[in-house]
């Protein structure tokens, strides 16, 4: 990933990526703007998956988890196979289109509850943003060390 290009884009948009932590644990990742300004949903949808995917992987890897586990989560959530995820990460598909074109959204994703980026995912009204935040929440859980069976909402 070209981090310099991402930094320039963030500067242009007057945005930043913030990792909030609680007692040394990453709890959320947010695209933010200066005080009082919110990131327009359309801007999030139009961001390239190839720019955001490495950030999801880095968050997991910082906590000793793997890119393969991130791919497993993405696959569970969206129905994409590992090869499809790699192609998307190397291509120019937008984040929004990545979710809009998902082969099969997992019906159990509705079991995902909790707060990400200061918002309860189950209360997000905009369907596409809710799908995006589901992924954020699952990667947060991975980075916190939660067992993969629990992250994937497997029934006992």
C-alpha positions as CSV (number, residue, x, y, z in Angstrom):
1,X,0.0,0.0,0.0
2,X,1.2,3.5,-0.8
3,X,1.0,5.1,2.7
4,X,2.2,8.4,1.3
5,X,-0.7,8.5,-1.1
6,X,-3.2,7.7,1.7
7,X,-1.6,10.5,3.9
8,X,-2.0,13.0,1.0
9,X,-5.7,12.0,0.5
10,X,-6.4,12.3,4.2
11,X,-4.8,15.8,4.2
12,X,-6.9,16.8,1.2
13,X,-10.0,15.7,2.9
14,X,-9.0,17.2,6.2
15,X,-9.6,13.8,7.7
16,X,-7.5,11.4,9.8
17,X,-7.6,7.9,11.0
18,X,-7.9,7.6,14.7
19,X,-7.3,4.5,16.7
20,X,-9.0,4.9,20.1
21,X,-7.8,2.7,22.9
22,X,-8.9,1.8,26.3
23,X,-6.4,0.4,28.8
24,X,-3.9,-0.3,26.0
25,X,-6.5,-2.2,23.9
26,X,-7.6,-1.0,20.5
27,X,-11.3,-0.5,20.7
28,X,-12.2,1.3,17.5
29,X,-10.9,2.8,14.4
30,X,-12.6,5.8,12.8
31,X,-12.2,8.1,9.9
32,X,-12.6,11.5,11.5
33,X,-12.5,15.2,10.7
34,X,-11.7,18.2,12.8
35,X,-14.0,19.0,15.7
36,X,-17.6,19.0,14.7
37,X,-17.2,17.9,11.1
38,X,-18.4,14.4,10.2
39,X,-17.2,12.2,7.3
40,X,-19.9,12.1,4.6
41,X,-21.1,8.6,4.1
42,X,-20.7,8.9,0.3
43,X,-17.0,9.7,0.9
44,X,-16.6,6.5,2.9
45,X,-18.5,4.5,0.2
46,X,-16.2,5.9,-2.5
47,X,-12.9,5.2,-0.7
48,X,-11.0,2.4,-2.4
49,X,-11.2,-1.0,-0.6
50,X,-7.5,-1.3,-1.5
51,X,-6.7,1.6,0.8
52,X,-8.8,0.4,3.8
53,X,-8.1,-3.3,3.7
54,X,-4.4,-3.0,4.8
55,X,-5.6,-0.9,7.7
56,X,-7.9,-3.6,8.9
57,X,-5.1,-6.2,8.5
58,X,-2.6,-3.9,10.4
59,X,-5.0,-3.5,13.3
60,X,-5.3,-7.3,13.6
61,X,-1.6,-7.9,13.2
62,X,-0.6,-5.4,15.8
63,X,-2.4,-7.6,18.3
64,X,-0.9,-10.8,17.1
65,X,-3.7,-11.9,14.8
66,X,-3.3,-12.6,11.0
67,X,-4.3,-11.4,7.6
68,X,-5.9,-14.8,7.1
69,X,-8.1,-14.3,10.1
70,X,-9.2,-10.9,8.7
71,X,-10.0,-12.6,5.4
72,X,-12.0,-15.3,7.2
73,X,-14.1,-12.6,8.8
74,X,-14.6,-10.8,5.5
75,X,-15.5,-14.0,3.8
76,X,-18.0,-15.0,6.6
77,X,-19.6,-11.5,6.5
78,X,-19.8,-11.0,2.7
79,X,-19.5,-14.4,1.0
80,X,-16.3,-13.4,-0.9
81,X,-13.7,-16.1,-1.2
82,X,-10.1,-15.4,-0.2
83,X,-9.0,-15.0,-3.8
84,X,-11.8,-12.4,-4.4
85,X,-10.7,-10.5,-1.4
86,X,-7.1,-10.4,-2.6
87,X,-8.3,-9.2,-6.1
88,X,-10.3,-6.5,-4.5
89,X,-7.4,-5.4,-2.3
90,X,-5.2,-5.2,-5.4
91,X,-7.9,-3.4,-7.5
92,X,-9.8,-0.2,-7.5
93,X,-13.2,-1.3,-6.3
94,X,-14.8,1.2,-3.9
95,X,-15.6,0.2,-0.3
96,X,-19.3,0.7,-1.0
97,X,-19.2,-1.4,-4.2
98,X,-17.3,-4.1,-2.3
99,X,-20.3,-4.5,0.0
100,X,-23.0,-3.8,-2.6
101,X,-21.5,-6.6,-4.8
102,X,-21.0,-9.0,-1.9
103,X,-21.9,-12.5,-3.2
104,X,-24.0,-13.4,-0.1
105,X,-24.2,-11.4,3.1
106,X,-24.3,-13.7,6.1
107,X,-27.8,-13.7,7.7
108,X,-26.1,-14.1,11.1
109,X,-24.4,-10.7,10.7
110,X,-27.6,-9.3,12.4
111,X,-26.3,-11.0,15.6
112,X,-23.4,-8.5,15.7
113,X,-24.1,-6.0,18.5
114,X,-22.0,-3.3,20.2
115,X,-20.3,0.0,19.7
116,X,-17.8,0.9,17.0
117,X,-16.7,4.4,16.2
118,X,-18.9,5.6,19.1
119,X,-22.1,4.2,17.5
120,X,-24.1,1.1,18.3
121,X,-23.9,-1.0,15.0
122,X,-27.4,-2.4,15.5
123,X,-28.8,1.2,15.6
124,X,-27.2,2.4,12.3
125,X,-30.1,3.1,10.0
126,X,-28.3,3.4,6.7
127,X,-28.0,-0.2,5.5
128,X,-24.7,0.1,3.6
129,X,-23.0,2.0,6.5
130,X,-24.3,-0.7,8.9
131,X,-22.6,-3.4,6.7
132,X,-19.3,-1.5,6.8
133,X,-19.5,-1.0,10.6
134,X,-20.3,-4.7,11.0
135,X,-16.8,-5.4,9.5
136,X,-15.2,-2.7,11.7
137,X,-16.8,-4.4,14.8
138,X,-15.6,-7.9,13.8
139,X,-12.1,-6.7,13.3
140,X,-12.2,-4.9,16.6
141,X,-13.2,-8.2,18.3
142,X,-10.4,-10.0,16.5
143,X,-7.9,-7.4,17.7
144,X,-9.2,-7.7,21.2
145,X,-8.3,-11.4,21.2
146,X,-11.8,-12.8,21.0
147,X,-12.0,-16.5,19.8
148,X,-12.9,-16.8,16.1
149,X,-15.9,-19.1,16.9
150,X,-17.4,-16.2,18.9
151,X,-16.5,-13.6,16.3
152,X,-18.3,-15.6,13.6
153,X,-21.3,-16.1,15.9
154,X,-21.1,-19.9,15.7
155,X,-23.7,-21.6,17.8
156,X,-22.5,-23.9,20.5
